[in-house]
C-alpha cells in the first residue's frame, strides 16, 4: 500500500497528462506518444521518418500513428542537437532575475562561440554515416585518403570528402546530394540565437545573499531553425511548445531523478559528440562537451573527459549511448575508473532503442522532475496584437452591435428619467399654484390669471404624461424588435463584411448602417440577405449605396451605407 502512495507522488496536479515527444539527431526524426502514469512514463509506439524536409518528416510520423489507430496529442516537444547548452556563471540572482530581454542578451553573448562550434558536427562524412551509407571503417578510410592529398603546410589539395567516397565507390551521387541537402538545412550562417535558461541553485542559496555569481544552465538555438521546426509541426496540425537540447535530457530519468540523494555523474556518448554532466537534479555542477572523431568514440577519450569530474563519493557512473557498442563501452569505462558503470534504463527497463533523451524531455515537460532539472526554449512565436488578429473580427462586430444597443437603451432611459423629474417638478408647482388660487379667490382678476397659468401647467403635465407613455410604448416595442433586427444583421454578415457603425436618425424614423466589404458582390449579397432577414420585423432596406473604398487594414474594397426603415415609410430618413 505504501508503494502505491509513493507512485501517486509522480502525478502532478495541473501538469499535462500526455505529449507527442519527438527527437531528431540530424539524420532522422522519430517520435512517440508519452503519457504520465501512476507507475511512471508510458511510452507508446515509436515511429520514424527519414524524410529530408522537416514538414514531410513530421507529417510521416503523424500518418504512421494514425495507421496504428492512434492520434497524437495536440501539444508536442522536440529534442535536437541544433540546441547548444552549457553551464554559465552569471551575476544574476535567481531570486531577483533580470528581464527577459536582458537575460536573452546576456546568455546569447556567452553561447555564440558554442553555436559556431556546433555546426562542425554536420560534416558530409557525419551525415553519410548517420544516414547509414558509410560504416565507421569506411569513414576512416575516406578520411585517410583525403589526408594523402595534403602538402607540407597542411593545406588540402584533395577532393571534398563526398567526392573521395564516390571515387572509392562507397556511396552514390544521390546519397551525397541527399547529405548536402540535409547539411544546408542544418547549418544556418548568421542565424540569431534565441535562448532559454534554468538556475542551478537551491532556494536557500539564492536567498542567502552571500553569493554574487550564480550557476545557470543555458541553452540556445538559431531563430530560423526554431521557426522552421515550429512551422513544420503547425502545418501538420500540431503545436510545438518547447525545444530541448539532445545532450543532457537523460539527467531527468537517471536514479537521481527517482529521488536519491547525492551527486551523480552522467556520461552521454553519441556519434559526433560526447558529454559529461555532474551534479544534483536542479543543481548541476559541471557540463563538458567534446567532439567524437570519425563517429567512433574511443573509451580512453571518454575516460579522460570524465576523469576530472570524478569525486570520491561518486561510486556509480551513469552511461547513456544510443550506439550499438554501449555495453562494451560501459565495461571498458568500469575498468578504467574502478567504479560501477550503469547503462541508463528508461522506466526500469533496458533502453535498447536509445529513448533516454526522448523520455527525459517528456519527463520534464510532464512535470515528473523539478522544473530546473533541464533548460528548454519556447518554440512559439510572440502573439500578434489583438487588432491585427483577423480571427477576432467577428467578435469585434458583435461587440460593436452590443455597444450600440446598450447606448441606445441608456439614452432612452436617461430621457425618460429627465421627463419623470420634470413631471415631478411641474406637479409640485401645480400644487403650489393651486394653493395660491384658493388664497386669492377674492381677487377675480388675479384668480383669472392664476387659472390661466394653472391650465397652462396642466396642459404641460398632460403633454409630459403622454410623452412618457410614448417612450414606454417605444421601449416595449424595441425590446421585441431590436434583438430581431440585430440577429438579422448578424446572420447577414459574411467573412467579407465589416460593420463600421450603426446610428439612429434624429427623428427616430430609421437606422443607418455603414460598413465595408472586400468585394462588391459581397456587399450586394449582404444587402439582399439583410432585406430578407428583416422583412419579418416590418423593416426594409432603403437608400443603399455601394462605392469603392479602402478598409481599415489598407485593403481595397467597397464601402456601403443603407437605411433600415419601417415598411410603411417609403422615403429615406434625414439625419
PEPEZI-V458586 format. One record per residue. N is the residue number from 1. RES is the residue in one small letter. NEAR is the number of other ideal C-beta (glycine too) atoms within 10 Angstrom. Layout:
# PEPEZI-V458586
n | res | near
N | RES | NEAR
N | RES | NEAR
This chain:
# PEPEZI-V458586
n | res | near
1 | x | 5
2 | x | 6
3 | x | 7
4 | x | 9
5 | x | 8
6 | x | 10
7 | x | 13
8 | x | 8
9 | x | 10
10 | x | 18
11 | x | 14
12 | x | 13
13 | x | 5
14 | x | 5
15 | x | 11
16 | x | 16
17 | x | 12
18 | x | 19
19 | x | 24
20 | x | 26
21 | x | 31
22 | x | 28
23 | x | 28
24 | x | 20
25 | x | 19
26 | x | 21
27 | x | 16
28 | x | 15
29 | x | 24
30 | x | 20
31 | x | 31
32 | x | 24
33 | x | 21
34 | x | 24
35 | x | 16
36 | x | 21
37 | x | 15
38 | x | 11
39 | x | 11
40 | x | 19
41 | x | 21
42 | x | 14
43 | x | 19
44 | x | 17
45 | x | 11
46 | x | 17
47 | x | 21
48 | x | 14
49 | x | 22
50 | x | 13
51 | x | 14
52 | x | 14
53 | x | 15
54 | x | 22
55 | x | 16
56 | x | 14
57 | x | 22
58 | x | 29
59 | x | 19
60 | x | 19
61 | x | 25
62 | x | 21
63 | x | 13
64 | x | 16
65 | x | 19
66 | x | 11
67 | x | 9
68 | x | 11
69 | x | 6
70 | x | 13
71 | x | 12
72 | x | 24
73 | x | 16
74 | x | 12
75 | x | 16
76 | x | 27
77 | x | 26
78 | x | 32
79 | x | 27
80 | x | 21
81 | x | 21
82 | x | 28
83 | x | 27
84 | x | 24
85 | x | 30
86 | x | 22
87 | x | 18
88 | x | 19
89 | x | 10
90 | x | 19
91 | x | 10
92 | x | 20
93 | x | 19
94 | x | 20
95 | x | 14
96 | x | 8
97 | x | 16
98 | x | 14
99 | x | 8
100 | x | 9
101 | x | 8
102 | x | 11
103 | x | 18
104 | x | 17
105 | x | 12
106 | x | 18
107 | x | 24
108 | x | 16
109 | x | 11
110 | x | 17
111 | x | 21
112 | x | 13
113 | x | 11
114 | x | 16
115 | x | 18
116 | x | 11
117 | x | 11
118 | x | 23
119 | x | 17
120 | x | 12
121 | x | 22
122 | x | 20
123 | x | 20
124 | x | 21
125 | x | 22
126 | x | 23
127 | x | 26
128 | x | 26
129 | x | 23
130 | x | 21
131 | x | 18
132 | x | 11
133 | x | 19
134 | x | 26
135 | x | 13
136 | x | 14
137 | x | 9
138 | x | 17
139 | x | 23
140 | x | 16
141 | x | 17
142 | x | 25
143 | x | 16
144 | x | 11
145 | x | 16
146 | x | 19
147 | x | 11
148 | x | 9
149 | x | 12
150 | x | 12
151 | x | 8
152 | x | 5
153 | x | 5
154 | x | 7
155 | x | 8
156 | x | 11
157 | x | 9
158 | x | 14
159 | x | 14
160 | x | 13
161 | x | 22
162 | x | 22
163 | x | 15
164 | x | 22
165 | x | 28
166 | x | 17
167 | x | 12
168 | x | 12
169 | x | 7
170 | x | 17
171 | x | 21
172 | x | 12
173 | x | 10
174 | x | 9
175 | x | 19
176 | x | 20
177 | x | 11
178 | x | 18
179 | x | 28
180 | x | 13
181 | x | 13
182 | x | 20
183 | x | 17
184 | x | 11
185 | x | 15
186 | x | 19
187 | x | 17
188 | x | 17
189 | x | 7
190 | x | 6
191 | x | 17
192 | x | 11
193 | x | 22
194 | x | 21
195 | x | 23
196 | x | 23
197 | x | 24
198 | x | 21
199 | x | 23
200 | x | 25
201 | x | 20
202 | x | 14
203 | x | 10
204 | x | 7
205 | x | 18
206 | x | 16
207 | x | 13
208 | x | 12
209 | x | 9
210 | x | 6
211 | x | 12
212 | x | 8
213 | x | 11
214 | x | 19
215 | x | 22
216 | x | 25
217 | x | 26
218 | x | 25
219 | x | 26
220 | x | 29
221 | x | 29
222 | x | 23
223 | x | 14
224 | x | 12
225 | x | 21
226 | x | 25
227 | x | 15
228 | x | 16
229 | x | 24
230 | x | 22
231 | x | 15
232 | x | 20
233 | x | 25
234 | x | 17
235 | x | 13
236 | x | 20
237 | x | 12
238 | x | 22
239 | x | 14
240 | x | 23
241 | x | 19
242 | x | 20
243 | x | 25
244 | x | 30
245 | x | 26
246 | x | 25
247 | x | 26
248 | x | 29
249 | x | 26
250 | x | 29
251 | x | 32
252 | x | 24
253 | x | 30
254 | x | 22
255 | x | 14
256 | x | 22
257 | x | 19
258 | x | 13
259 | x | 10
260 | x | 11
261 | x | 6
262 | x | 12
263 | x | 16
264 | x | 19
265 | x | 25
266 | x | 25
267 | x | 26
268 | x | 24
269 | x | 25
270 | x | 22
271 | x | 22
272 | x | 23
273 | x | 18
274 | x | 22
275 | x | 23
276 | x | 24
277 | x | 26
278 | x | 23
279 | x | 21
280 | x | 18
281 | x | 20
282 | x | 19
283 | x | 17
284 | x | 25
285 | x | 15
286 | x | 14
287 | x | 23
288 | x | 15
289 | x | 19
290 | x | 15
291 | x | 12
292 | x | 19
293 | x | 13
294 | x | 21
295 | x | 21
296 | x | 15
297 | x | 24
298 | x | 14
299 | x | 17
300 | x | 11
301 | x | 15
302 | x | 23
303 | x | 16
304 | x | 12
305 | x | 18
306 | x | 24
307 | x | 11
308 | x | 10
309 | x | 20
310 | x | 16
311 | x | 11
312 | x | 5
313 | x | 7
314 | x | 16
315 | x | 12
316 | x | 13
317 | x | 22
318 | x | 24
319 | x | 22
320 | x | 28
321 | x | 24
322 | x | 18
323 | x | 16
324 | x | 9
325 | x | 14
326 | x | 18
327 | x | 12
328 | x | 11
329 | x | 21
330 | x | 21
331 | x | 10
332 | x | 17
333 | x | 21
334 | x | 15
335 | x | 12
336 | x | 15
337 | x | 19
338 | x | 8
339 | x | 15
340 | x | 12
341 | x | 19
342 | x | 15
343 | x | 16
344 | x | 25
345 | x | 16
346 | x | 23
347 | x | 15
348 | x | 8
349 | x | 10
350 | x | 10
351 | x | 21
352 | x | 10
353 | x | 13
354 | x | 20
355 | x | 25
356 | x | 26
357 | x | 31
358 | x | 30
359 | x | 27
360 | x | 30
361 | x | 30
362 | x | 31
363 | x | 27
364 | x | 26
365 | x | 25
366 | x | 23
367 | x | 17
368 | x | 23
369 | x | 23
370 | x | 15
371 | x | 12
372 | x | 20
373 | x | 24
374 | x | 27
375 | x | 27
376 | x | 24
377 | x | 19
378 | x | 14
379 | x | 21
380 | x | 12
381 | x | 12
382 | x | 6
383 | x | 8
384 | x | 9
385 | x | 7
386 | x | 8
387 | x | 10
388 | x | 9
389 | x | 12
390 | x | 9
391 | x | 6
392 | x | 12
393 | x | 17
394 | x | 15
395 | x | 10
396 | x | 14
397 | x | 18
398 | x | 15
399 | x | 11
400 | x | 15
401 | x | 18
402 | x | 11
403 | x | 11
404 | x | 19
405 | x | 16
406 | x | 10
407 | x | 12
408 | x | 17
409 | x | 14
410 | x | 10
411 | x | 11
412 | x | 16
413 | x | 12
414 | x | 10
415 | x | 13
416 | x | 16
417 | x | 10
418 | x | 10
419 | x | 16
420 | x | 13
421 | x | 10
422 | x | 15
423 | x | 16
424 | x | 10
425 | x | 10
426 | x | 16
427 | x | 13
428 | x | 10
429 | x | 15
430 | x | 16
431 | x | 11
432 | x | 11
433 | x | 15
434 | x | 13
435 | x | 10
436 | x | 14
437 | x | 16
438 | x | 9
439 | x | 11
440 | x | 14
441 | x | 10
442 | x | 7
443 | x | 11
444 | x | 9
445 | x | 8
446 | x | 14
447 | x | 17
448 | x | 10
449 | x | 13
450 | x | 19
451 | x | 12
452 | x | 10
453 | x | 15
454 | x | 17
455 | x | 10
456 | x | 11
457 | x | 18
458 | x | 13
459 | x | 10
460 | x | 15
461 | x | 16
462 | x | 10
463 | x | 12
464 | x | 16
465 | x | 12
466 | x | 10
467 | x | 15
468 | x | 16
469 | x | 10
470 | x | 10
471 | x | 16
472 | x | 12
473 | x | 10
474 | x | 13
475 | x | 14
476 | x | 10
477 | x | 10
478 | x | 15
479 | x | 10
480 | x | 9
481 | x | 15
482 | x | 17
483 | x | 12
484 | x | 15
485 | x | 22
486 | x | 16
487 | x | 14
488 | x | 21
489 | x | 24
490 | x | 14
491 | x | 12
492 | x | 18
493 | x | 20
494 | x | 14
495 | x | 10
496 | x | 16
497 | x | 22
498 | x | 19
499 | x | 21
500 | x | 16
501 | x | 11
502 | x | 21
503 | x | 13
504 | x | 17
505 | x | 15
506 | x | 9
507 | x | 9
508 | x | 12
509 | x | 16
510 | x | 24
511 | x | 20
512 | x | 18
513 | x | 23
514 | x | 14
515 | x | 22
516 | x | 21
517 | x | 23
518 | x | 17
519 | x | 12
520 | x | 14
521 | x | 11
522 | x | 18
523 | x | 25
524 | x | 15
525 | x | 16
526 | x | 25
527 | x | 18
528 | x | 13
529 | x | 16
530 | x | 24
531 | x | 18
532 | x | 12
533 | x | 19
534 | x | 21
535 | x | 13
536 | x | 9
537 | x | 18
538 | x | 13
539 | x | 23
540 | x | 18
541 | x | 19
542 | x | 18
543 | x | 14
544 | x | 18
545 | x | 12
546 | x | 16
547 | x | 10
548 | x | 9
549 | x | 15
550 | x | 12
551 | x | 16
552 | x | 10
553 | x | 12
554 | x | 6
555 | x | 10
556 | x | 10
557 | x | 20
558 | x | 21
559 | x | 17
560 | x | 24
561 | x | 15
562 | x | 23
563 | x | 21
564 | x | 23
565 | x | 22
566 | x | 14
567 | x | 12
568 | x | 7
569 | x | 14
570 | x | 9
571 | x | 11
572 | x | 15
573 | x | 19
574 | x | 9
575 | x | 11
